[in-house]
Amino acid sequence: MLKHFDRATGVLGAASRRRGARRHLRLACLALLLAAPSIARAQVIVVDADGVPEADARRWRQRVEAALDGPATTFEASVLAREPVGTVPAPRLEVLSGIERLLVAAREARAQLRDREALLALGQALALAEAHLDVPGMAAWYAEVQLAIAVSAAQAGQPGVSEAALRRAASVDPRRQVQAAEARPELVRRARAIARAAATAPRGRFEVRAAADGAVVFVDDARVGPLPTTVEVPVGAHVIRVDAPGHRSWAQVISVFEGDRPGLDVALSPSSDLRAAHAAQAAAQSGELDRLVDALGRLEAAPVVYRVRPGAGPRDRALITVCRATGCVGPQLLEGEDGPRLNGPEAASRAEALRWLAEPSSVEIDEEPWWERWYFWVAAGAVAAAAAGAAAAIAIDQGQVDEPPLVILVDPGGLPVPGVD
């Protein structure tokens, strides 16, 4: 950006003698430099909550965010933070120095009475200005070109063209006064009379609307306010510009007539970065990592993306994949009991990671058959002994002592017995 600023102001300082034009260019460039945000690389968390309880998804988002070295944001918010109202791509600023060169060429041609050549250069300058009205500060340059056309047309014997250009210049930038050194005395007097009439002209009203969030309207580079709003200005030509964060600016010269006129509905196009951000969001949510990396590569300052897949099984587990514009790393295996952290062992493959995520709870399973367990036979012996003792007691009570008591001995058969090594 500094390179474009130096180039534009350098050409102007070397070639221009018009203090007003020089001031407009420098202020426009400095405003753009100061408006250019300087922020750390954004961090975006995307939780794949398909089939996962909402509470689990929320808990894992909070864990990952707690482990980040800064706050998390969204794809769209990261773009809007870098493209506030008034943001202009640096290459579009170069048109300012291009217009100035054409103005200088026209002035030199006019000084040598090459009026046709002067008007041709000014036509090119006007076309550049009208094609770049979305650049902040361009309204003043549009008025500057109109004044130059008025002076050249008057010298070339085209009073109608000169008069129309003076009216457009006075309507868009009434502060710009034609100086005595710039034109013949009669043209200076006429320009000042038109400027006074423009300041006291009847007014027209119309509403400006736009669907984009945060949209703002400017009239002749003066901020009017957020949309929708009603604009009231003197009749005549005016440069209407509508800006919104993350969108390409819209601008146009319109003719305002006295009284109320139909409203103006402006459709703003998303910037290339905002379109890429929307594509990245869709790819991250669906798990299409190749598409995600491709979308991140189209962003001017791609965020770091943490894609989290909580497990739907009984274990508190999740997979995390970290993606940048250069590629993705992971998935890594995270356990909830480890607390907030972003690094874990990396799975050898996605299939292995999904198996790990779906593992059941760790409950010990004894594979030994029940009839081979030593405690089963000890319990069975105890039950048998108790039954034999009860039978003997009953026999004694009934006087049946002729039969010897029944004794059952249980041979553990080599099975371990508690308390016996």
Phi, psi and omega in degrees: 000318180300324179299315181294322179296312180297319181296315182293312181290330179294314178298318182294316182296326182280330190251331190266145173245010183262110185295323181296315180296318180297319180296317181298317182294315182294318179297320180296315182293317180295322178298320179293322179295317181290330181282340182294115185287148175237099186231157178290162180297131185288158178233129184239132176251127176238119181257122175276096187262018181295118180076009182250136177304143183301323180296322178293317179298318180294320180296318180289326175298316180296322179296314181294318180296325178294335181271350180287159178269015178186175182290150176273156179221195176242165179302312184294317181296326179295326178284316181298328178293331181266349181232066178289179178300133179095000179287131180228131176304139184305319181301332181288342178289336182297340180295334180298314179291330177295318178296318180298320179298320179293323177296318179296317179297320179294320180295319179294319179295320180295322179296334179260016177062027174264071188297320180299315179296322179296314180293327177295316178296320180291328174297320177294320179296320179295319179298319178296315182296316181292330179281348183232035180294344179285348178285124178304135182093352184289337179299319179295323178290326175299315178295323179298318179294320179298320177296318179296322177296319180299316181293314182292320181293321178297319179292329180276003179078034178238074186296327179296315178296319181296315181298315181297320180292321177298320180293317179296318180296316181293327180288319184280320183223079183294343180285339182281113180256138176285125182272159184298331182280352186266337186206172177295153184304319181295327178286324177297316179297318181294320180298320181289326177293318178295322179295320178294321179293324180295324182292333182250016183290156174303164185244153176239155183229142175200154180264142177244131182228149175206144184278340184292138178295138177077014182292141181227143179252141175238140174241119182052043178070007175260127181292129178262313178153178180291154181265153359283151178205161178260130180257132177232117185219162175297152180297153180128189180279139178215148177267114178259125178233134178239124179242151173209144179303135177074014181228155175285134181293150176244135179210150182196148172273125179236153176263123181259132179250164184295142178088198182275140176231163182303151180292164182243113177261121185250126176258111181268137179269137176299147176291165179299324179293321180292322176296319178294324178296319178295320177295321179295319179299315180295319181291320180294321181292323181273352179081015178274087190292327178296317178294324179297312180297321179297317179293320178297324179294341179269357178272142181296321177224088186290137176283167170272129186250128176249108181262119186247131176239098177291150177281146178266357181277189184287340183275149179273080185228161177203157173252142177230131178240128182255123183239140173230181179295340181270349180145182183243151176237133179123190009280147175259153185261123181241136175254136181298328182290347180280354180082184182288113175203163184244353181246136177208176178298141181269134180288147179292332180204165179294323179298317178296320179298318180292324176296316179298322181293331185262005181300142179286175179296153183277090176246126182292133180242121178274116184277353183287132179301151185296329183283352178257006181274131187295326183289338176293316182287327176295317179295320179297319178297319180297318179296319180295319179297318179296320179295321180294319179297320179294321180294321180295319180296323180292320181295321180295316181299332182267004178079009180269084182253002181293325183272138177293150181297148179272123179242130179246123176251136180254120176273112183296349176062039177084000179284147180293141181243130180305135179086354182242123180285000000 
